[in-house]
Amino acid sequence: MLGIGVFWSIGGVFLTPTMKLYHTLLVLFVYLPALWLVISRPASLKQLLHERIEARLFLVLLVWAGLSLFWNGEPGEHLSRLKRLLLFCLLVCGWVLWARMSEQRLRGTMVVLGALNSLYSVAALLWLKPVFGRMSGFGGFLDNPNAAAYATGFVMLLALPLLPAMRSWRIGWLLLQIPPLIYVGLCASRGTLLGLMVVALFYLVFLAGRRGRWIALLVLAAGAMLAWLEPTLLARGDSGRFELLQSAWPILKEHFWIGLGYGAGYELHLWGRPTDMDVHNFLMHTAMQYGVPALLVWCWLWVALGLRAWRARHTQLGLSVLLLWVFASVAMQFDVFSLWERTRAMWLMPWVVVLLGLSLKVPTNSSAAEQN
């Protein structure tokens, strides 16, 4: 049952027509099975906390977010936000415990998600038309170009290293990743495109593998060609991102140590006018809501995950997590991502990276049989 929930937590972003249906099925296939798993396997949860500093840092952030409800200035929302935190903790614990039981089973689930992503992209390319020059999804979570591009690009990177064991199937698997790449390009999300190009550059510089380097070169060439063929990508400027960051600095200075509190709103200025827009930068948003010390804890957790993925880069799943980590590190600087939000397209970053990172086991020299 929880295996279906693991698939649905990511795949449901593509499949669900309404957010209500997505969250209803999360209760059925994730929260309830996760509760049973946590209750029935306390030793496994204790082992996870003992082995992984990232899990302990996650709990520190969770507890701090709960405490910050006392000063967030929205007492009417305390119970609902506390419930959201507890459900989020349940999802993370159940998801990771299930994944750590069998890495092969987790890998199989991710392969199915990669195939779903390719089919979704093909369907979008065939039946959807651009609006104002940009593609979107079929509705639901992917009803705008940025969400569609981030989700599709994210799952494409997740799937790309998961090559089949049979060599004859590998070319087909790589070809399956072409429709998502084209679809992302047509969505014209600059944060997604920049993230993909940084991943390609990272692979060229730091990772071995002639086949992978050719793919990285093709991605870089495709990105450069898209920027040349679509000058509007650069002509759109920074969309007010820099002004939003400047407007956020006074708020951060005023709430430097403990932040505004979980869920607290803030008012920024864009183009000289007040706006309720998010600051569009994950690190700044986190610091504003929870304080700079909490941001440093998050950075510690994030770096630890990156190091874990680097040490496991010779496995297919480890390489997937490493590429996602690089992609998310870039993408979170440019759009609306935040801690503890309800699951949606933007939820994939950073939390799926955290879930997969906590599920990784660094192979020993004798057991690293699954090579890229």
MARKE-25925 format. One record per residue (C-alpha): residue number from 1; residue in three letters; x, y, z. Coordinates in Angstrom, 2 decimals, padded with zeros to 5 digits. Layout:
R  resi  resn     east    north       up
R   NUM   ala        X        Y        Z
...
END
This chain:
R  resi  resn     east    north       up
R     1   met   000.00   000.00   000.00
R     2   leu   002.74   002.46   000.92
R     3   gly   004.53   001.62  -002.34
R     4   ile   001.51   003.02  -004.18
R     5   gly   001.74   006.07  -001.95
R     6   val   005.42   006.61  -002.75
R     7   phe   004.52   006.52  -006.44
R     8   trp   001.50   008.78  -005.94
R     9   ser   003.38   011.39  -003.91
R    10   ile   005.36   012.21  -007.08
R    11   gly   003.30   010.75  -009.92
R    12   gly   000.08   012.26  -008.61
R    13   val   001.47   015.69  -009.48
R    14   phe   001.06   014.65  -013.13
R    15   leu  -002.06   012.48  -012.86
R    16   thr  -004.49   014.27  -010.58
R    17   pro  -007.06   016.64  -012.11
R    18   thr  -007.71   018.34  -008.75
R    19   met  -005.63   019.06  -005.69
R    20   lys  -008.39   017.70  -003.44
R    21   leu  -008.18   014.27  -005.09
R    22   tyr  -004.40   014.27  -004.73
R    23   his  -004.53   014.96  -000.99
R    24   thr  -007.38   012.49  -000.44
R    25   leu  -005.32   009.71  -001.99
R    26   leu  -002.30   010.81   000.05
R    27   val  -004.31   010.08   003.19
R    28   leu  -005.28   006.63   001.91
R    29   phe  -001.98   005.53   000.41
R    30   val   000.64   007.50   002.36
R    31   tyr  -000.43   008.79   005.77
R    32   leu  -002.31   005.73   007.02
R    33   pro   000.24   003.12   005.80
R    34   ala   003.08   005.35   007.02
R    35   leu   001.50   005.54   010.49
R    36   trp   001.29   001.74   010.61
R    37   leu   004.90   001.38   009.43
R    38   val   006.23   003.86   011.98
R    39   ile   004.33   002.15   014.82
R    40   ser   005.32  -001.36   013.74
R    41   arg   009.00  -000.59   013.07
R    42   pro   010.25   001.77   015.79
R    43   ala   013.68   000.12   015.71
R    44   ser   014.09   001.02   012.02
R    45   leu   013.18   004.63   012.76
R    46   lys   015.62   004.72   015.66
R    47   gln   018.34   003.28   013.43
R    48   leu   017.67   005.93   010.78
R    49   leu   018.02   008.71   013.36
R    50   his   021.19   007.13   014.73
R    51   glu   022.85   006.66   011.32
R    52   arg   021.88   009.83   009.51
R    53   ile   022.61   013.32   010.78
R    54   glu   020.30   014.62   008.03
R    55   ala   017.35   012.93   009.77
R    56   arg   018.24   014.57   013.07
R    57   leu   018.61   017.97   011.43
R    58   phe   015.22   017.46   009.78
R    59   leu   013.67   016.94   013.23
R    60   val   015.39   020.08   014.54
R    61   leu   013.85   022.13   011.73
R    62   leu   010.46   020.50   012.26
R    63   val   010.43   021.27   015.99
R    64   trp   011.59   024.84   015.36
R    65   ala   008.82   025.38   012.82
R    66   gly   006.29   024.16   015.40
R    67   leu   007.67   026.49   018.06
R    68   ser   007.60   029.43   015.65
R    69   leu   003.81   029.17   015.55
R    70   phe   003.82   030.98   018.91
R    71   trp   005.04   034.20   017.30
R    72   asn   003.79   034.02   013.71
R    73   gly   000.89   036.40   014.42
R    74   glu  -001.82   034.10   013.02
R    75   pro  -003.31   032.25   016.03
R    76   gly  -006.34   031.07   014.08
R    77   glu  -004.13   028.90   011.87
R    78   his  -002.06   027.23   014.59
R    79   leu  -003.91   023.91   014.70
R    80   ser  -004.08   023.47   010.94
R    81   arg  -000.40   024.30   010.53
R    82   leu   000.60   022.00   013.38
R    83   lys  -001.42   019.22   011.75
R    84   arg   000.38   019.89   008.47
R    85   leu   003.75   019.59   010.21
R    86   leu   002.81   016.28   011.84
R    87   leu   001.49   014.86   008.56
R    88   phe   004.63   016.00   006.80
R    89   cys   006.78   014.26   009.41
R    90   leu   004.68   011.12   009.00
R    91   leu   005.11   011.22   005.23
R    92   val   008.89   011.60   005.48
R    93   cys   009.27   008.81   008.05
R    94   gly   007.01   006.35   006.23
R    95   trp   008.42   007.18   002.78
R    96   val   012.05   006.74   003.89
R    97   leu   011.45   003.58   005.94
R    98   trp   009.69   001.97   002.97
R    99   ala   012.45   003.03   000.56
R   100   arg   015.27   001.77   002.79
R   101   met   013.75  -001.71   002.93
R   102   ser   014.60  -002.36  -000.72
R   103   glu   016.62  -000.04  -002.93
R   104   gln   015.76  -002.20  -005.93
R   105   arg   012.05  -001.66  -005.28
R   106   leu   012.61   002.08  -004.90
R   107   arg   014.56   002.16  -008.14
R   108   gly   011.75   000.32  -009.94
R   109   thr   009.24   002.89  -008.71
R   110   met   011.42   005.72  -009.98
R   111   val   011.70   003.99  -013.38
R   112   val   007.89   003.87  -013.63
R   113   leu   007.79   007.58  -012.76
R   114   gly   010.29   008.29  -015.52
R   115   ala   008.12   006.45  -018.04
R   116   leu   005.05   008.36  -016.82
R   117   asn   006.90   011.65  -017.23
R   118   ser   007.78   010.79  -020.83
R   119   leu   004.21   009.80  -021.67
R   120   tyr   002.87   013.00  -020.08
R   121   ser   005.31   015.08  -022.12
R   122   val   004.37   013.32  -025.37
R   123   ala   000.67   013.89  -024.64
R   124   ala   001.29   017.56  -023.87
R   125   leu   003.29   018.05  -027.06
R   126   leu   000.54   016.40  -029.12
R   127   trp  -002.60   017.90  -027.61
R   128   leu  -001.74   021.14  -025.83
R   129   lys  -001.09   024.47  -027.48
R   130   pro   001.16   027.24  -026.17
R   131   val  -000.49   030.19  -024.44
R   132   phe   001.38   033.47  -024.92
R   133   gly   004.21   031.44  -026.41
R   134   arg   004.63   029.04  -023.46
R   135   met   003.41   025.50  -022.82
R   136   ser   001.64   024.47  -019.63
R   137   gly   000.28   021.17  -018.33
R   138   phe  -003.18   019.60  -018.40
R   139   gly  -004.30   021.44  -015.28
R   140   gly  -004.17   020.48  -011.62
R   141   phe  -000.73   021.15  -010.18
R   142   leu   000.80   021.78  -013.61
R   143   asp  -001.54   024.55  -014.72
R   144   asn   001.25   027.08  -015.31
R   145   pro   004.48   026.93  -017.33
R   146   asn   006.89   027.15  -014.40
R   147   ala   005.29   024.34  -012.40
R   148   ala   005.05   022.12  -015.48
R   149   ala   008.68   022.73  -016.41
R   150   tyr   010.07   022.20  -012.91
R   151   ala   008.16   018.95  -012.36
R   152   thr   008.95   017.53  -015.80
R   153   gly   012.62   018.51  -015.70
R   154   phe   012.98   017.15  -012.18
R   155   val   011.59   013.70  -012.99
R   156   met   013.56   013.60  -016.25
R   157   leu   016.81   014.04  -014.29
R   158   leu   015.65   011.45  -011.79
R   159   ala   015.05   008.92  -014.56
R   160   leu   018.01   009.63  -016.84
R   161   pro   020.68   007.64  -014.93
R   162   leu   018.36   004.65  -014.28
R   163   leu   019.45   002.76  -017.38
R   164   pro   018.11  -000.78  -017.89
R   165   ala   020.50  -003.69  -017.33
R   166   met   020.10  -004.90  -020.93
R   167   arg   022.20  -002.82  -023.31
R   168   ser   019.59  -003.13  -026.06
R   169   trp   017.08  -001.26  -023.87
R   170   arg   019.40   001.58  -022.89
R   171   ile   019.11   003.55  -026.12
R   172   gly   015.33   003.33  -025.91
R   173   trp   015.39   004.62  -022.33
R   174   leu   017.56   007.58  -023.32
R   175   leu   015.28   008.34  -026.27
R   176   leu   012.32   008.37  -023.86
R   177   gln   013.88   011.37  -022.12
R   178   ile   013.84   013.51  -025.29
R   179   pro   010.11   014.46  -025.16
R   180   pro   010.42   015.82  -021.58
R   181   leu   013.45   017.87  -022.62
R   182   ile   011.57   019.36  -025.58
R   183   tyr   008.52   020.02  -023.42
R   184   val   010.61   021.82  -020.79
R   185   gly   012.12   023.99  -023.51
R   186   leu   008.67   024.95  -024.80
R   187   cys   007.52   025.83  -021.27
R   188   ala   010.26   028.49  -021.36
R   189   ser   010.89   028.44  -017.61
R   190   arg   014.25   030.11  -017.20
R   191   gly   014.84   028.69  -013.73
R   192   thr   014.34   025.16  -015.03
R   193   leu   016.48   025.71  -018.12
R   194   leu   019.28   027.27  -016.10
R   195   gly   019.12   024.38  -013.63
R   196   leu   019.41   021.81  -016.43
R   197   met   022.35   023.63  -018.00
R   198   val   024.17   023.84  -014.66
R   199   val   023.60   020.10  -014.19
R   200   ala   025.05   019.45  -017.65
R   201   leu   028.08   021.62  -016.88
R   202   phe   028.52   019.91  -013.50
R   203   tyr   028.50   016.51  -015.20
R   204   leu   031.09   017.62  -017.76
R   205   val   033.46   018.94  -015.10
R   206   phe   033.10   016.50  -012.22
R   207   leu   031.72   013.20  -013.46
R   208   ala   033.23   010.55  -015.70
R   209   gly   031.55   008.63  -018.50
R   210   arg   031.88   009.31  -022.21
R   211   arg   028.21   008.64  -022.95
R   212   gly   027.07   010.95  -020.17
R   213   arg   029.38   013.70  -021.34
R   214   trp   027.93   013.56  -024.84
R   215   ile   024.45   013.92  -023.36
R   216   ala   025.63   016.87  -021.25
R   217   leu   027.14   018.55  -024.30
R   218   leu   023.89   018.08  -026.22
R   219   val   021.90   019.66  -023.37
R   220   leu   024.24   022.65  -023.27
R   221   ala   024.05   023.04  -027.04
R   222   ala   020.25   022.78  -026.96
R   223   gly   020.07   025.44  -024.24
R   224   ala   022.30   027.81  -026.19
R   225   met   020.27   027.24  -029.36
R   226   leu   017.00   027.87  -027.51
R   227   ala   018.33   031.16  -026.12
R   228   trp   019.33   032.16  -029.66
R   229   leu   016.04   031.12  -031.29
R   230   glu   013.88   032.57  -028.48
R   231   pro   015.36   035.97  -027.58
R   232   thr   012.30   036.65  -025.40
R   233   leu   013.83   034.32  -022.79
R   234   leu   016.50   036.91  -022.06
R   235   ala   014.35   039.92  -022.95
R   236   arg   012.04   039.19  -019.99
R   237   gly   014.76   040.43  -017.64
R   238   asp   014.79   039.25  -014.03
R   239   ser   010.98   039.60  -013.66
R   240   gly   011.48   041.73  -010.58
R   241   arg   013.43   039.06  -008.65
R   242   phe   016.23   041.44  -007.67
R   243   glu   013.78   044.09  -006.47
R   244   leu   011.94   041.47  -004.39
R   245   leu   015.22   040.46  -002.75
R   246   gln   016.08   044.09  -001.99
R   247   ser   012.63   044.62  -000.50
R   248   ala   013.06   041.54   001.72
R   249   trp   016.32   042.64   003.37
R   250   pro   014.73   045.05   005.92
R   251   ile   012.31   042.31   007.02
R   252   leu   015.16   039.84   007.44
R   253   lys   017.19   042.31   009.51
R   254   glu   014.20   042.95   011.78
R   255   his   013.58   039.23   012.36
R   256   phe   017.15   037.98   012.06
R   257   trp   017.24   035.42   014.89
R   258   ile   013.83   033.78   015.06
R   259   gly   012.09   034.87   011.86
R   260   leu   008.47   035.80   011.32
R   261   gly   007.24   032.31   012.17
R   262   tyr   005.83   029.40   010.21
R   263   gly   003.18   030.55   007.74
R   264   ala   003.50   034.25   008.56
R   265   gly   002.88   036.56   005.64
R   266   tyr   004.97   039.54   004.63
R   267   glu   004.61   042.44   002.24
R   268   leu   007.26   043.23  -000.36
R   269   his   007.52   045.90  -003.03
R   270   leu   007.72   045.24  -006.75
R   271   trp   008.07   047.95  -009.37
R   272   gly   007.46   050.54  -006.66
R   273   arg   004.17   049.03  -005.43
R   274   pro   003.27   046.77  -002.49
R   275   thr   002.79   043.12  -003.41
R   276   asp   001.93   039.91  -001.58
R   277   met   004.25   037.92  -003.85
R   278   asp   006.74   035.50  -002.33
R   279   val   010.38   036.61  -002.41
R   280   his   011.05   033.91  -005.04
R   281   asn   014.23   032.72  -003.33
R   282   phe   014.20   029.65  -001.10
R   283   leu   017.11   030.68   001.13
R   284   met   015.79   034.19   001.73
R   285   his   012.24   032.95   002.33
R   286   thr   013.49   030.36   004.83
R   287   ala   015.59   032.95   006.69
R   288   met   012.67   035.39   006.83
R   289   gln   010.24   032.84   008.22
R   290   tyr   012.48   030.90   010.61
R   291   gly   015.55   033.08   011.19
R   292   val   019.14   032.85   010.01
R   293   pro   020.12   030.12   012.55
R   294   ala   017.39   027.87   011.11
R   295   leu   018.65   028.66   007.61
R   296   leu   022.14   027.52   008.66
R   297   val   020.68   024.25   009.95
R   298   trp   018.95   023.77   006.60
R   299   cys   022.20   024.47   004.74
R   300   trp   023.96   021.90   006.94
R   301   leu   021.29   019.33   006.08
R   302   trp   021.46   020.17   002.37
R   303   val   025.26   019.95   002.18
R   304   ala   025.19   016.63   004.06
R   305   leu   022.72   015.27   001.49
R   306   gly   024.93   016.45  -001.36
R   307   leu   027.99   014.76   000.15
R   308   arg   026.01   011.56   000.65
R   309   ala   024.90   011.61  -002.99
R   310   trp   028.46   012.32  -004.14
R   311   arg   029.78   009.28  -002.28
R   312   ala   027.05   007.15  -003.90
R   313   arg   027.49   008.62  -007.39
R   314   his   028.76   005.30  -008.81
R   315   thr   025.31   003.79  -008.32
R   316   gln   022.44   004.71  -010.59
R   317   leu   020.20   005.93  -007.78
R   318   gly   023.07   007.82  -006.18
R   319   leu   023.79   009.61  -009.45
R   320   ser   020.09   010.46  -009.80
R   321   val   020.07   012.07  -006.36
R   322   leu   023.28   013.97  -007.08
R   323   leu   021.91   015.42  -010.34
R   324   leu   018.65   016.34  -008.61
R   325   trp   020.58   017.96  -005.78
R   326   val   022.49   020.19  -008.21
R   327   phe   019.31   021.01  -010.15
R   328   ala   017.32   021.86  -007.03
R   329   ser   020.19   023.94  -005.61
R   330   val   019.95   026.20  -008.67
R   331   ala   016.18   026.18  -009.19
R   332   met   015.35   027.12  -005.60
R   333   gln   017.04   030.48  -006.06
R   334   phe   014.52   031.65  -008.65
R   335   asp   010.99   030.57  -007.78
R   336   val   008.41   029.88  -005.09
R   337   phe   009.79   027.06  -002.95
R   338   ser   009.39   026.86   000.81
R   339   leu   009.66   024.51   003.76
R   340   trp   006.58   022.66   005.03
R   341   glu   004.23   023.68   002.25
R   342   arg   001.47   021.35   001.08
R   343   thr   002.59   018.83  -001.49
R   344   arg   002.39   020.18  -005.03
R   345   ala   004.65   020.56  -008.07
R   346   met   007.06   022.87  -006.25
R   347   trp   007.14   020.36  -003.38
R   348   leu   009.41   018.14  -005.49
R   349   met   012.19   020.56  -004.64
R   350   pro   013.58   020.29  -002.08
R   351   trp   011.71   017.50  -000.37
R   352   val   011.94   014.65  -002.87
R   353   val   015.70   015.25  -002.87
R   354   val   015.64   014.91   000.93
R   355   leu   013.51   011.75   000.78
R   356   leu   015.72   010.08  -001.80
R   357   gly   018.88   011.25  -000.06
R   358   leu   017.76   009.74   003.26
R   359   ser   017.00   006.51   001.40
R   360   leu   020.50   006.19  -000.06
R   361   lys   022.98   003.72   001.31
R   362   val   026.58   004.37   000.34
R   363   pro   027.89   001.14  -001.22
R   364   thr   031.08  -000.53  -000.11
R   365   asn   033.69  -001.47  -002.68
R   366   ser   032.58  -005.07  -002.56
R   367   ser   028.88  -004.37  -002.89
R   368   ala   028.81  -001.60  -005.48
R   369   ala   027.64  -003.91  -008.21
R   370   glu   025.21  -001.46  -009.74
R   371   gln   027.51   000.74  -011.81
R   372   asn   026.60   003.52  -014.20
END
